[in-house]
Amino acid sequence: MTKDSSETFILYGSKLMTLLNYYLDSRSIDKDFTKILELLVCDRVKAVLDDACLKHILALENSANDGWLSLRLT
């Protein structure tokens, strides 16, 4: 999302917050900062996967309780 030249920074910021809240709600993320960071990192990692690996991950996520796979940092 980019700022339209006709909108104020306040309006643009408000739109970004609304979009982020919608995104977090759609991914069933409570507003825990650690979980938010984890989701954003996981989604970014998916953006650089090759097609076969991405399809596999998406299939696993489809059957996951939360709808996404969390990081396993152990």
VMD Tcl script that builds the backbone (N, CA, C; Angstrom):
set m [mol new atoms 222]
animate dup $m
set s [atomselect $m all]
$s set {name element resname resid chain x y z} {
  {N N MET 1 A 0.854 -1.164 0.000}
  {CA C MET 1 A 0.000 0.000 0.000}
  {C C MET 1 A 0.899 1.225 0.000}
  {N N THR 2 A 0.580 2.149 -0.848}
  {CA C THR 2 A 1.340 3.395 -0.905}
  {C C THR 2 A 0.420 4.561 -0.584}
  {N N LYS 3 A 1.027 5.637 -0.137}
  {CA C LYS 3 A 0.267 6.836 0.221}
  {C C LYS 3 A -0.162 7.557 -1.046}
  {N N ASP 4 A -1.441 7.846 -1.138}
  {CA C ASP 4 A -1.980 8.643 -2.230}
  {C C ASP 4 A -1.610 10.100 -1.974}
  {N N SER 5 A -1.283 10.829 -3.015}
  {CA C SER 5 A -0.860 12.221 -2.837}
  {C C SER 5 A -1.953 13.101 -2.231}
  {N N SER 6 A -3.211 12.681 -2.347}
  {CA C SER 6 A -4.311 13.493 -1.821}
  {C C SER 6 A -4.637 13.189 -0.357}
  {N N GLU 7 A -4.037 12.136 0.223}
  {CA C GLU 7 A -4.373 11.795 1.605}
  {C C GLU 7 A -3.314 12.292 2.581}
  {N N THR 8 A -3.757 12.583 3.784}
  {CA C THR 8 A -2.843 13.033 4.823}
  {C C THR 8 A -2.080 11.839 5.390}
  {N N PHE 9 A -1.001 12.130 6.095}
  {CA C PHE 9 A -0.245 11.058 6.730}
  {C C PHE 9 A -1.062 10.398 7.835}
  {N N ILE 10 A -1.919 11.173 8.481}
  {CA C ILE 10 A -2.799 10.620 9.513}
  {C C ILE 10 A -3.749 9.596 8.901}
  {N N LEU 11 A -4.359 9.940 7.784}
  {CA C LEU 11 A -5.266 9.021 7.102}
  {C C LEU 11 A -4.522 7.793 6.594}
  {N N TYR 12 A -3.348 8.010 6.010}
  {CA C TYR 12 A -2.545 6.886 5.518}
  {C C TYR 12 A -2.162 5.951 6.660}
  {N N GLY 13 A -1.724 6.509 7.783}
  {CA C GLY 13 A -1.392 5.694 8.947}
  {C C GLY 13 A -2.588 4.921 9.453}
  {N N SER 14 A -3.743 5.553 9.464}
  {CA C SER 14 A -4.968 4.898 9.894}
  {C C SER 14 A -5.319 3.734 8.972}
  {N N LYS 15 A -5.172 3.919 7.680}
  {CA C LYS 15 A -5.441 2.848 6.729}
  {C C LYS 15 A -4.475 1.683 6.932}
  {N N LEU 16 A -3.202 1.983 7.187}
  {CA C LEU 16 A -2.225 0.928 7.429}
  {C C LEU 16 A -2.557 0.134 8.689}
  {N N MET 17 A -2.964 0.838 9.762}
  {CA C MET 17 A -3.331 0.158 11.005}
  {C C MET 17 A -4.553 -0.727 10.783}
  {N N THR 18 A -5.531 -0.239 10.062}
  {CA C THR 18 A -6.734 -1.022 9.778}
  {C C THR 18 A -6.380 -2.269 8.971}
  {N N LEU 19 A -5.545 -2.099 7.971}
  {CA C LEU 19 A -5.131 -3.228 7.140}
  {C C LEU 19 A -4.346 -4.257 7.954}
  {N N LEU 20 A -3.438 -3.804 8.810}
  {CA C LEU 20 A -2.668 -4.725 9.638}
  {C C LEU 20 A -3.565 -5.457 10.626}
  {N N ASN 21 A -4.500 -4.755 11.252}
  {CA C ASN 21 A -5.435 -5.413 12.167}
  {C C ASN 21 A -6.286 -6.447 11.445}
  {N N TYR 22 A -6.741 -6.130 10.246}
  {CA C TYR 22 A -7.513 -7.093 9.455}
  {C C TYR 22 A -6.662 -8.322 9.142}
  {N N TYR 23 A -5.417 -8.085 8.735}
  {CA C TYR 23 A -4.503 -9.176 8.414}
  {C C TYR 23 A -4.283 -10.073 9.632}
  {N N LEU 24 A -4.043 -9.481 10.786}
  {CA C LEU 24 A -3.815 -10.273 12.003}
  {C C LEU 24 A -5.066 -11.043 12.392}
  {N N ASP 25 A -6.218 -10.420 12.289}
  {CA C ASP 25 A -7.475 -11.115 12.599}
  {C C ASP 25 A -7.714 -12.265 11.632}
  {N N SER 26 A -7.437 -12.057 10.358}
  {CA C SER 26 A -7.669 -13.111 9.371}
  {C C SER 26 A -6.714 -14.285 9.561}
  {N N ARG 27 A -5.574 -14.052 10.183}
  {CA C ARG 27 A -4.612 -15.116 10.446}
  {C C ARG 27 A -4.731 -15.653 11.872}
  {N N SER 28 A -5.774 -15.243 12.580}
  {CA C SER 28 A -6.056 -15.698 13.956}
  {C C SER 28 A -4.891 -15.435 14.904}
  {N N ILE 29 A -4.318 -14.252 14.812}
  {CA C ILE 29 A -3.204 -13.863 15.677}
  {C C ILE 29 A -3.742 -12.953 16.765}
  {N N ASP 30 A -3.482 -13.351 18.025}
  {CA C ASP 30 A -3.805 -12.414 19.090}
  {C C ASP 30 A -2.783 -11.281 19.000}
  {N N LYS 31 A -2.978 -10.247 19.706}
  {CA C LYS 31 A -2.126 -9.068 19.552}
  {C C LYS 31 A -0.825 -9.170 20.360}
  {N N ASP 32 A -0.306 -10.398 20.509}
  {CA C ASP 32 A 0.966 -10.648 21.169}
  {C C ASP 32 A 2.092 -10.271 20.203}
  {N N PHE 33 A 2.965 -9.361 20.630}
  {CA C PHE 33 A 4.003 -8.826 19.754}
  {C C PHE 33 A 4.894 -9.929 19.191}
  {N N THR 34 A 5.254 -10.898 20.004}
  {CA C THR 34 A 6.117 -11.988 19.556}
  {C C THR 34 A 5.454 -12.790 18.445}
  {N N LYS 35 A 4.166 -13.080 18.590}
  {CA C LYS 35 A 3.450 -13.831 17.562}
  {C C LYS 35 A 3.317 -13.016 16.269}
  {N N ILE 36 A 3.122 -11.716 16.415}
  {CA C ILE 36 A 3.032 -10.858 15.234}
  {C C ILE 36 A 4.346 -10.901 14.464}
  {N N LEU 37 A 5.458 -10.758 15.184}
  {CA C LEU 37 A 6.766 -10.814 14.527}
  {C C LEU 37 A 6.984 -12.163 13.860}
  {N N GLU 38 A 6.611 -13.220 14.555}
  {CA C GLU 38 A 6.785 -14.557 14.016}
  {C C GLU 38 A 5.985 -14.742 12.726}
  {N N LEU 39 A 4.750 -14.288 12.702}
  {CA C LEU 39 A 3.922 -14.392 11.503}
  {C C LEU 39 A 4.539 -13.606 10.346}
  {N N LEU 40 A 4.978 -12.389 10.617}
  {CA C LEU 40 A 5.572 -11.568 9.561}
  {C C LEU 40 A 6.841 -12.213 9.006}
  {N N VAL 41 A 7.674 -12.774 9.883}
  {CA C VAL 41 A 8.892 -13.442 9.437}
  {C C VAL 41 A 8.542 -14.681 8.614}
  {N N CYS 42 A 7.602 -15.483 9.095}
  {CA C CYS 42 A 7.199 -16.685 8.360}
  {C C CYS 42 A 6.656 -16.337 6.976}
  {N N ASP 43 A 5.837 -15.311 6.892}
  {CA C ASP 43 A 5.304 -14.907 5.594}
  {C C ASP 43 A 6.410 -14.402 4.677}
  {N N ARG 44 A 7.392 -13.717 5.244}
  {CA C ARG 44 A 8.514 -13.229 4.431}
  {C C ARG 44 A 9.357 -14.394 3.924}
  {N N VAL 45 A 9.576 -15.398 4.763}
  {CA C VAL 45 A 10.329 -16.581 4.337}
  {C C VAL 45 A 9.609 -17.270 3.184}
  {N N LYS 46 A 8.276 -17.368 3.282}
  {CA C LYS 46 A 7.508 -18.003 2.206}
  {C C LYS 46 A 7.682 -17.271 0.877}
  {N N ALA 47 A 7.942 -15.981 0.936}
  {CA C ALA 47 A 8.091 -15.193 -0.289}
  {C C ALA 47 A 9.357 -15.553 -1.066}
  {N N VAL 48 A 10.305 -16.226 -0.434}
  {CA C VAL 48 A 11.553 -16.566 -1.126}
  {C C VAL 48 A 11.710 -18.070 -1.367}
  {N N LEU 49 A 10.700 -18.861 -1.035}
  {CA C LEU 49 A 10.758 -20.304 -1.267}
  {C C LEU 49 A 10.527 -20.619 -2.737}
  {N N ASP 50 A 11.105 -21.733 -3.191}
  {CA C ASP 50 A 10.799 -22.157 -4.557}
  {C C ASP 50 A 9.364 -22.686 -4.588}
  {N N ASP 51 A 8.816 -22.829 -5.777}
  {CA C ASP 51 A 7.399 -23.173 -5.935}
  {C C ASP 51 A 7.012 -24.483 -5.257}
  {N N ALA 52 A 7.829 -25.511 -5.417}
  {CA C ALA 52 A 7.488 -26.821 -4.834}
  {C C ALA 52 A 7.453 -26.752 -3.315}
  {N N CYS 53 A 8.440 -26.109 -2.736}
  {CA C CYS 53 A 8.487 -25.987 -1.278}
  {C C CYS 53 A 7.331 -25.126 -0.775}
  {N N LEU 54 A 7.036 -24.038 -1.465}
  {CA C LEU 54 A 5.932 -23.170 -1.073}
  {C C LEU 54 A 4.608 -23.922 -1.116}
  {N N LYS 55 A 4.375 -24.705 -2.161}
  {CA C LYS 55 A 3.135 -25.484 -2.247}
  {C C LYS 55 A 3.023 -26.471 -1.090}
  {N N HIS 56 A 4.138 -27.079 -0.728}
  {CA C HIS 56 A 4.150 -28.014 0.405}
  {C C HIS 56 A 3.806 -27.292 1.703}
  {N N ILE 57 A 4.437 -26.157 1.943}
  {CA C ILE 57 A 4.173 -25.376 3.160}
  {C C ILE 57 A 2.717 -24.927 3.195}
  {N N LEU 58 A 2.196 -24.443 2.084}
  {CA C LEU 58 A 0.801 -23.987 2.039}
  {C C LEU 58 A -0.167 -25.135 2.307}
  {N N ALA 59 A 0.165 -26.324 1.816}
  {CA C ALA 59 A -0.681 -27.495 2.098}
  {C C ALA 59 A -0.654 -27.825 3.580}
  {N N LEU 60 A 0.518 -27.763 4.193}
  {CA C LEU 60 A 0.614 -28.003 5.636}
  {C C LEU 60 A -0.149 -26.937 6.422}
  {N N GLU 61 A -0.018 -25.690 6.002}
  {CA C GLU 61 A -0.722 -24.603 6.688}
  {C C GLU 61 A -2.230 -24.750 6.573}
  {N N ASN 62 A -2.686 -25.258 5.455}
  {CA C ASN 62 A -4.119 -25.434 5.235}
  {C C ASN 62 A -4.745 -26.360 6.271}
  {N N SER 63 A -3.967 -27.321 6.745}
  {CA C SER 63 A -4.496 -28.251 7.746}
  {C C SER 63 A -4.080 -27.895 9.174}
  {N N ALA 64 A -3.309 -26.833 9.337}
  {CA C ALA 64 A -2.865 -26.415 10.673}
  {C C ALA 64 A -4.011 -25.747 11.427}
  {N N ASN 65 A -4.006 -25.881 12.738}
  {CA C ASN 65 A -5.069 -25.301 13.571}
  {C C ASN 65 A -5.173 -23.786 13.418}
  {N N ASP 66 A -4.028 -23.102 13.386}
  {CA C ASP 66 A -4.021 -21.640 13.289}
  {C C ASP 66 A -4.059 -21.134 11.856}
  {N N GLY 67 A -3.917 -22.037 10.891}
  {CA C GLY 67 A -3.892 -21.621 9.498}
  {C C GLY 67 A -2.521 -21.202 9.006}
  {N N TRP 68 A -1.521 -21.349 9.867}
  {CA C TRP 68 A -0.148 -21.047 9.465}
  {C C TRP 68 A 0.813 -21.820 10.341}
  {N N LEU 69 A 2.034 -22.006 9.849}
  {CA C LEU 69 A 3.053 -22.723 10.601}
  {C C LEU 69 A 3.945 -21.730 11.307}
  {N N SER 70 A 4.117 -21.910 12.596}
  {CA C SER 70 A 4.974 -20.997 13.354}
  {C C SER 70 A 6.430 -21.413 13.229}
  {N N LEU 71 A 7.318 -20.517 13.620}
  {CA C LEU 71 A 8.753 -20.836 13.649}
  {C C LEU 71 A 9.008 -21.861 14.735}
  {N N ARG 72 A 9.968 -22.691 14.498}
  {CA C ARG 72 A 10.383 -23.652 15.516}
  {C C ARG 72 A 11.823 -23.306 15.885}
  {N N LEU 73 A 11.985 -22.458 16.876}
  {CA C LEU 73 A 13.310 -21.961 17.258}
  {C C LEU 73 A 13.863 -22.733 18.444}
  {N N THR 74 A 13.975 -24.026 18.320}
  {CA C THR 74 A 14.511 -24.836 19.420}
  {C C THR 74 A 15.751 -25.558 18.975}
}
mol reanalyze $m
mol bondsrecalc $m
mol representation Tube
mol addrep $m
